Amino acid sequence: MTEFETFWQKTVCPLQGEIIRTLDKGIENKILSVTSDYLERKSTRSSNSKKQKVPKASFQEIFEWLKKEKVLKRSEINERYKGGRSSIIAAILSRHDAIERRINPVRLIWKQ
């Protein structure tokens, strides 16, 4: 099993039913489901927020990109993934033991 697969199984899958806050503004995201293909969430940013499926492949691509580059700003993630996915991707990936998070601007740092 790859490092990312282990992270997905042991850290991301158990988040189903949990509330995850964005790193900078603390906006709540209810994790509705986690499958082998995607994470489905609903933001509490506004009363008419819709459910959104974020593909597992998006998380994996950013994970591998971060491992290679060592530092990524959330704005760089946002350039690749429009539609508010960068905030939830950063919040979830920041739970990995080897990833440190910083605020202002939001960025992820690979520690190893």
Buried (B, 14 or more C-beta within 10 A) or exposed (E): EEEBEEBBEEBBBEBBEEEBEBBBEEBEBBBBBBEEEBBBBBBEBEEEBEEBBBEBEBBBBBBEBBBEEEEBBBEBBBEBBEEBBBBBBBBBBBEBEBBEBEEEEBBBBBEE
